[in-house]
Amino acid sequence: MKKVTAFIGSAHRHNTLNAVKQYLNNLQSLGDVEYEIVTLSDYKLGICRGCQLCCGRGEQYCPLKDDRDLLMEKIAASDGVIFATPNYTWNLSGIMKVFLDRFGFVVHRPRYFGKAFTSIVVQAVGRGDKIVEYFDFTARSLGFNIMKGMTITAFDPRTEKQQKKIDRDLAEHSRRFYAFMSRTTHPAPSWMQLAMFRFGRTMIQPLDPNNPDRQYFMGKGWFQSDYYYPVKLGFLKKLVGSLMDRIAPQLPKIMG
């Protein structure tokens, strides 16, 4: 059985919620899928203060006592994760941004490798593709395997023709996500992903032994590995990766 959790950034239980329900029901029709819908407005989420305690000392030192850990536990227990938001003023909803800001320390210490991710953006006009790009970039930095999200564009009330297109798009995208979620192998990192990993760990390694980033990387064995997870790198990527390891210590001097 696959567990899928959808996080919805809208308190208005209409278009976004209906699209997510339809999407998840499509997934269930394809195989053994259990799902949960999480409406973020039903949970307590504090606004990040930018104190960086979660990054510098550890997430347990965050001064905000909210439902962050509960929501992250739901992600940890999932095989597939969906972020869904209406398009508010050409961007994702406020509650969804508040939610994502609580992942600051996970960007430093990624952990959702092997979990499939996609997104749904519901809008009346446009620019939802930019929100999908933001979701994809953010989720990738958290460790997810990314399948590009989808947008639903239509004014209310929708015409019969518009609704039929939406139904087709939801069915096709959910079919592809089901197949994507069923993959058992990790994707090979892109050149940019490989560079960020190699440069990042080189910056972290000289830090104080009590630094949470250093402790996390040490515990994962990432100071010796080719990448975050076992993956076969081609000769050229291995060569360039080794070169990055040598160049990275010089970056502070170059950039300074």
N, C-alpha and C positions, 0 to 999 in steps of 0.2 A: 504493500500500500504506500502511496505517496501522500505526504501531508503538504498542503498549500495554504499559505496565510496571505491574505490581502489586507493591506493597510490603506484606509481611505481617509484622505485629507479634506473631508467635507462633512459638516453637521447637517447639511440639507439633504435629506434622504430621498433623492429623486434620481436625476440622470446618471451621476457617477455610481451611486450604489446599484442602480438597476443594471448598468453595464457590467459591473463587477459580478453581480449575481448570475447574469446570463453567461458570462465568460467561465465562471467556476462550474456552472451546471454543464456547460459544454465539455469541460475537462472531465467531469464525472462520467459523462456518457462515453468517454473514450477508454476508460479503464478504472482501476481501483484507486480512487482519489478521495481523500478526506480533506475538507477545507474549513477554514475559519475566516470570518470577516471581522476585522478590527477597525472600528470607527474611532479615529484618534481623539475626537472631541469628547468621547466618553471616558477618557483617561486624563490623569493629572500630569501635565508636562510643563516644567518650568522653562523660562527663557534663559538660554545660555548667557552667562555674565562675562565670558571671555577671560576668566581668571587663570585658565590653563592648568589648574591643579590636577585635572584628570590626566593631562599629558605629562606633566613634570613630576608628579608624586604618585599618581595612581587614581583610577576612576572612583575608588572608594572614598576619596577625599572631596568629591564634588559637593559643594554646599547645597545644591538643590536636592531636596528629598521628595522625589516624585515617582512616577511609574516607569522610569527609563529601563530599569533592570527587568521588570516584568515584560515589557514589550520586546526587549532583546532576547529574553528567554523564549519567547514565541518564535522569533526568527531562528534561534539555535535549534529548535525542535522541528523545523520545517525543511522539506526537500526543495520546495519552490516558494518564492516570495514575489508578491506583486505590490507595487506602490501605485495608487490611483488618486488622481486629483482633478478637480475642475480647474479651468484656466481662469484665474482671477487677475485682472489688470495685467494681462500678458505674461503671467508667471504662475508658478504653483501657489497653492493656498498658503496662508500664514501658518496654520497649524501643522501643515506638512513640513514647512521650512523649520519650524521650532523642533519638530521631531527629528529631522535630519541633523540639526545642529547638535543634538545630544550624542551624535556618533563621532565627535571630534577625536576622542582617544582611539577609536577603532580605525580611523584613517592612519594613525601612527602604528597601531598594532592590529592589522587586518586578521580576520578569522572566519569569514564565511565561504571559504574555499569549498568547491564541490556543490554548492547550492545554486539553483537556477533562479535567475531574476528577470523580470520584465516589468513594464509599466503601462498604464492606461491614462490618457489625458482626454478629458471631455470638455468641449468648447463650442462656442457659437460662431466664432470667426476664424482666428488663426494664431500662429506662432506657437502652437502646441508642440511642434517639432523641436523647438528650442528647449522646451521643458523636458521632452524625452531625452535629448542630448545631455541635459544636466543630470537627470536620473541615472542614465547609463554611466556617465563619468563618475558620479558619486558612488554608485553601487560597485563599480569595478574597483575603486580604491578601497572598498571594504572587503573585497575578496570574492565577490559573487562571480559566477559565470553569467554573462550578459546575453540576452536575446533582445534585440532592439524593440522598444515599446511601440505602442500604436496610439493614434489620435482618432477621436470621434468628433466630427464637426457637423453641427446642425442647429438651426434655430428651433425654438418651441413655438407652436406645435410642429412636430415633424410630419412631413408628408409620407405617404405610404411608400413612395419610391426611396426616400431618404432612409426610412426604417429598414427596408429590405437590404439596402447597401450596408447599413450598420450591422444587421444580423449576419450577413455574409462575411464581413470583415472580422467580427468577433469569432465566428466559427472557424475561419481560416487561421487567425492568429492563435487561438487556443489550441488548435490541432498542432501547429508548429511548436508551441510551447510544451505541449505534452511530450512530443518526440524529443525536444531539447532537454527536458527535465529527466528523461529516461536514459540519457547518455551516461556512460560509466567511466569515461576517460577525461582527464583534465586537458583543457586546451593548452597548446603551446603558447608561451608569452610572446607578445609583439616586441619589436625592437624597443619601443618606448617603455613598455612594462618591464622588460629586462633591465633597461638602463636605470629606471627609477628604483628597482629593487637593489641593484648593485651599488648605486650611489648612496641610497638611503642607508643600507647596512654599514657602509664604510664610515658614514657620518656618526652612526650610533655606536659603533664598536669602541671608540676611545672614551665614551661617557663614563661617569661614575658608576661603579658596579651596582649601586642601589637604584640607579635610574630605571624606571619601569619599562621603558622601551628596550633598553639593553638587556634587562632580565628576561623580557618576553622573547626577544630574538635569540638569546642564549638558550632558553628552554626549548625553543622550537628547532634548534640546530641550524639556524639560518645563516650564521656566520661562515659555515662551511659548505652550505648547499648551493646548487646551481640556481635554484629559484625557491619560491615559497613552498612549492610542493614537488614531489618527484615527477620529472618530465624529461623526455629525451630532447636535448638540444643538438642541433646540427653542428657540424665542425665550425662553421663561420660564426654562429652565435656563441659557441664556447670560447672561440678565440677573442671575439669582441668583448665578451663578458669578462675575461681575464684582463683585457686592456682597460676596461672600465674600472676594475678593482684597483689598478695601479694609478689611474688618473684621478679618481675620486678624492684621495687625500690632499691633492693639490688645489682642489676647487676653492676652498676658503681663501687661499692666497691669490688665486686668479680673480675671484670675484671681489676681493677686498681692495 
